[in-house]
Amino acid sequence: MSLTREPNAYQWALPDVLEIPPDELKCRLDFYQDTVILYLVDKGVITTRMVSARDVALALLREVPLRSGVLPAGTLWWGQGKEGVEVALWRPPKVWPVALMTEPFKPPKRLRLPMPGLIFVCSPGRPPKVYAAKKRPTHDRDGIYHAPLFNLFRDGRTCPGTHKFPEKIEEIPESFFTSFFSPEADVSGRSKKYPDGLLRLWEELDGKKRYPVKDLVPFGKVEDIMK
């Protein structure tokens, strides 16, 4: 496929009646299975070079201003993930009211549970990812832990059921705790004292004021959930 200054299918032009000269081709990108080739056209001379997808993305982003705007209180980081904007919010240790569905068709059991500091990785209107930390992270190498909570998969993703999360990111952590929790899923490995009995841990913590952080089970580093 040749690149020339002659009119062809790759030359863009307005209708002739407007009497505006055709817009000349200056560059072209060809995306192959494993490579990206850049063609530059200057005064009839064509040069080529291999570029990375990252080079292309950064070049295009120079023309697109990216600003986070004013971030919610407690924001740890902001990023553009595979599914859109992600904001990590920190919620310090506190006592959370929860509703636990232990039996179908019966009212939920109401508990007041002290929780460690929690990290919520949030996107608008989507279930968050939730992790625990012994202190507010200040470095991507800081350790994080499995959140001692129901309604979470092993990787920290939320199983939302029928719960709908708000579009406002700053409301998502509190919305998470207004959902009904269920002890039905596999929640092993979230407590050192009760590795196979998170429900027993919740019952023991009910009414207490502080979570025993020595009981937290390591998950990894902050950098593991920033990818």
C-alpha positions, 0 to 999 in steps of 0.5 A: 500500500503506497503513500503518495501526494496524489489523490487517493482513498486516503486523502480527505477533501471537502466537496469541490463546490467549497473550493477548499484544497484537499487536506494532505496526508501527513502521517499514518499509523498501521496497527499489526498483530504485534507492532505499530508502524508510523508513516510520516509524509513531509514534502514528498518524502516518506519516513517510517518507524516502529512505535509503541501503543503507549507512544500513540496514547501519550501523543493523543493525550497531549490534545486531550486535557485530563483533570481529576477535578476536586477529589472527594475527601479521603482520596488515596489515588485517581486513575483511568482503569480498563472500565473507566475512572477509578478513585481509591477512597480511604475510610479510617477505622470506625464502627459500622452498622450492618444488616446480616441476612442469616435466614431467608424470609426473615428480618436481618440481624443488626450488628454494630461492627468495628472495622479496620481502615478500609480502602474502597476502589470505586467507579461511578455506579459500579460495585467497589473493590474493598481492602483493609489496611492497618494505617492510611497508605502513603506508599505503593509498597505499603501492605494491605489485607483482606477486608473481614467482610461478607459480600466480597470475592477473594480478590476484593471485588464486591458481589453486589446482588441486587444492590445498586451503587450510586454514581457519586463516588464519594457515596459508594463506601457508605452505600456498601454498608447499607447493603444486606450482607449474606454469609453464604459465599466462601469467606475463608481466609479473612481472619487469623482467629477464625480462618473458616468462620467469619460469622463467628468473628462478626458475632464476637466483634458486635458491640466492640469499639475497635477491630483487632488489627493483628487478626488481619490476613495479608493480601499484598501491597498497595501497588497490586491493586493500582494496576 
